[in-house]
Amino acid sequence: MTDVRELTSRFPQQTILVVGDVMLDHFVIGSVERISPEAPVPVVRFDREDYRLGGAANVAANLRALGAGVEIAGLIGEDEAGDRLRRTLDEIGVGTSGLVVDSGRCTTRKTRVVTTRNQQVARIDYEEDGEVDGSAASQLMDRIARLAAHATAVLVSDYLKGVISRAVAGTAIEAAAHRTIPVTVDPKVAHAGYYRGATLVTPNHHEAEAITHMRARTDIEVAHCAERLAEVMGCESVLITRGEQGMLLHSPDGTASFPAQAREVSDVTGAGDTVIATLTLALASGASLAEAAQIANDAAGIVVGKFGPATVSVEELLG
């Protein structure tokens, strides 16, 4: 077993290319003291607002928090949300030359109305989720190929918001294969056939069931499901995340389970981003699949104790 402290010391030497659906998470926060007389809904008295990176951008933020160099490739609109998203990524040191401005779509933004006690009241999504095509697709694939040439791993973060087409996924996976570096995928059911050739995919147990049409509740069922997933998706290995039941890894070396490590669950938003970010960085740094999965499981246990899309530091992992 690789020493975790030694492994994390290699994190700053890695450059991870994140390809996927970047988002801006907008939180409108206030207090609730009464119900509206106009409809049976709470009246939220505005207190403050907050913006956070979401989707693939949150994956990139997690990688930066762990000390890695990061480049990101995705789509933004020609709008204020896109400007804010790019600016925020620049501020934390994520390379944004892979972002393509598509004037035909808006930047994906999720506005959540939340109480001061972190209870969500409503959510409004601004998005155009048709698959990228035309000039935007060509630009995106060119930038992925260019940036992958200097990466130590490629991470595909698919949120089904239009960036990950079959061609884009293929470009990312082929670029990684050409350099013999790991390529990991946080997948979506509708795109199960897009990820052939990936080193590792990380579906949750609901996605695993939907893709394989198999039940995945008990340890034995999840193990069989993971084995079938690897066959169906044409991927080397599969890590199924199971919420409070932890994770299960299926690889050529066999199957391993990792019990959940959560101390206290506050919010599971973005936990999958933390898992794949930590996992990919550990693989790029020389960890085995089992070692990377264990570190990612530890990171997930930390991040679910935080509100909203959040990150984990090396100090927290070592603590």
Long-range contacts (C-beta under 8 A, 24 or more apart in sequence): 1-291, 2-286, 2-287, 2-288, 2-291, 4-295, 4-317, 4-318, 5-318, 7-282, 7-285, 7-286, 7-287, 7-291, 7-295, 8-66, 8-67, 8-285, 8-314, 8-317, 8-318, 10-285, 10-286, 11-66, 11-67, 11-68, 11-281, 11-285, 11-314, 12-67, 12-68, 12-69, 13-152, 13-285, 14-68, 14-69, 14-152, 14-153, 14-281, 14-284, 14-285, 15-68, 15-69, 15-70, 15-71, 15-150, 15-151, 15-152, 16-63, 16-68, 16-69, 16-70, 16-71, 16-151, 16-152, 16-153, 16-154, 16-155, 16-277, 16-280, 16-281, 16-284, 17-70, 17-71, 17-72, 17-73, 17-98, 17-144, 17-147, 17-148, 17-151, 17-153, 17-154, 17-155, 17-172, 18-56, 18-59, 18-60, 18-63, 18-70, 18-71, 18-72, 18-73, 18-74, 18-155, 18-157, 19-56, 19-72, 19-73, 19-74, 19-98, 19-144, 19-154, 19-155, 19-156, 19-157, 19-163, 19-164, 19-168, 19-172, 20-55, 20-56, 20-59, 20-73, 20-74, 20-155, 20-156, 20-157, 20-158, 20-159, 20-163, 20-164, 20-186, 21-55, 21-56, 21-74, 21-75, 21-108, 21-157, 21-158, 21-159, 21-160, 21-161, 21-162, 21-163, 21-164, 22-53, 22-54, 22-55, 22-56, 22-57, 22-72, 22-74, 22-75, 22-76, 22-85, 22-99, 22-107, 22-108, 22-163, 23-53, 23-54, 23-55, 23-56, 23-57, 23-58, 23-85, 23-107, 23-108, 23-109, 23-110, 23-159, 23-161, 24-51, 24-52, 24-53, 24-54, 24-57, 24-81, 24-84, 24-85, 24-107, 24-108, 24-109, 24-110, 25-51, 25-52, 25-53, 25-54, 25-58, 25-109, 25-110, 25-112, 25-308, 25-309, 26-50, 26-51, 26-109, 26-110, 26-111, 26-112, 27-51, 27-52, 27-111, 27-112, 27-114, 27-308, 28-111, 28-112, 28-113, 28-114, 29-114, 29-115, 29-116, 30-113, 30-114, 30-115, 30-116, 31-115, 31-116, 32-115, 32-121, 41-121, 42-115, 42-121, 44-113, 44-115, 44-121, 47-116, 50-308, 51-84, 51-88, 52-308, 52-309, 53-85, 53-88, 53-89, 53-309, 54-108, 54-110, 54-270, 54-309, 55-108, 55-157, 55-159, 55-161, 55-273, 56-157, 56-159, 56-163, 57-85, 57-88, 57-89, 57-94, 58-270, 58-273, 58-309, 58-311, 59-155, 59-157, 59-186, 59-273, 59-276, 59-277, 60-89, 60-94, 60-277, 61-89, 61-92, 61-94, 61-309, 61-311, 62-273, 62-274, 62-277, 62-278, 62-311, 62-312, 63-155, 63-277, 63-280, 63-281, 64-92, 64-93, 64-94, 64-311, 65-311, 65-312, 65-313, 66-277, 66-278, 66-281, 66-311, 66-312, 66-313, 66-314, 66-317, 67-314, 68-281, 68-284, 69-95, 70-94, 70-95, 71-95, 71-97, 71-98, 71-147, 71-150, 71-151, 72-96, 72-98, 72-99, 73-98, 73-99, 73-100, 73-140, 73-143, 73-144, 73-147, 74-98, 74-99, 74-100, 74-140, 74-163, 75-99, 75-100, 75-101, 75-102, 75-105, 75-132, 75-136, 75-140, 75-162, 75-163, 76-100, 76-101, 76-102, 76-107, 77-101, 77-102, 77-103, 77-105, 77-106, 77-107, 77-128, 78-102, 78-103, 79-106, 79-107, 81-106, 81-107, 81-109, 81-126, 82-107, 95-147, 97-143, 97-147, 98-140, 98-143, 98-144, 98-147, 100-136, 100-139, 100-140, 100-143, 102-132, 102-136, 104-128, 104-136, 105-130, 105-162, 108-159, 108-161, 118-266, 118-267, 118-307, 127-161, 128-162, 129-160, 129-161, 129-162, 130-162, 131-162, 131-165, 132-162, 132-163, 132-165, 132-168, 133-165, 137-165, 137-167, 137-168, 140-168, 141-167, 141-168, 141-171, 144-168, 144-171, 144-172, 144-175, 145-171, 145-175, 148-172, 148-175, 148-176, 148-178, 148-179, 149-175, 149-179, 151-176, 151-179, 151-181, 152-181, 152-284, 153-181, 153-182, 153-183, 153-184, 153-280, 153-281, 153-283, 153-284, 154-181, 154-182, 154-183, 154-184, 155-183, 155-184, 155-185, 155-186, 155-276, 155-277, 155-280, 156-183, 156-184, 156-185, 156-186, 156-195, 156-198, 157-186, 157-273, 157-276, 158-185, 158-186, 158-187, 158-188, 158-191, 158-194, 159-188, 160-188, 160-190, 160-191, 164-188, 164-191, 164-194, 165-194, 166-191, 166-193, 166-194, 169-194, 169-195, 170-194, 173-197, 173-198, 181-284, 182-280, 182-283, 182-284, 184-276, 184-279, 184-280, 184-283, 185-235, 186-272, 186-273, 186-276, 187-233, 192-232, 192-233, 193-233, 195-233, 195-234, 195-235, 196-233, 196-234, 196-235, 197-234, 197-235, 198-233, 198-235, 198-236, 199-235, 199-236, 199-237, 199-283, 200-235, 200-236, 200-237, 200-238, 200-239, 200-251, 200-279, 200-283, 200-289, 201-229, 201-233, 201-235, 201-237, 201-238, 201-239, 202-238, 202-239, 202-240, 202-241, 202-272, 202-275, 202-276, 202-279, 203-229, 203-238, 203-240, 203-241, 204-240, 204-241, 204-242, 204-243, 204-272, 205-240, 205-241, 205-242, 205-243, 205-245, 208-238, 208-240, 216-240, 219-248, 219-257, 222-248, 223-248, 223-250, 223-255, 226-250, 226-255, 227-255, 237-289, 239-275, 239-279, 239-293, 239-296, 241-271, 241-272, 241-275, 241-300, 243-268, 246-297, 247-275, 247-293, 247-296, 247-297, 247-300, 249-289, 249-290, 249-293, 251-289, 251-290, 253-288, 253-289, 253-290, 256-290, 256-293, 258-293, 258-294, 258-297, 259-297, 260-297, 260-300, 260-301, 261-297, 261-298, 261-300, 261-301, 261-302, 262-300, 262-301, 262-304, 262-305, 263-301, 263-302, 263-305, 264-305, 265-304, 265-305, 266-304, 266-305, 266-306, 266-307, 267-304, 267-306, 267-307, 267-308, 267-310, 268-304, 269-308, 269-309, 270-303, 270-308, 270-309, 270-310, 271-300, 271-303, 271-304, 273-309, 274-299, 274-300, 274-303, 274-310, 274-311, 274-312, 275-299, 275-300, 278-312, 278-317
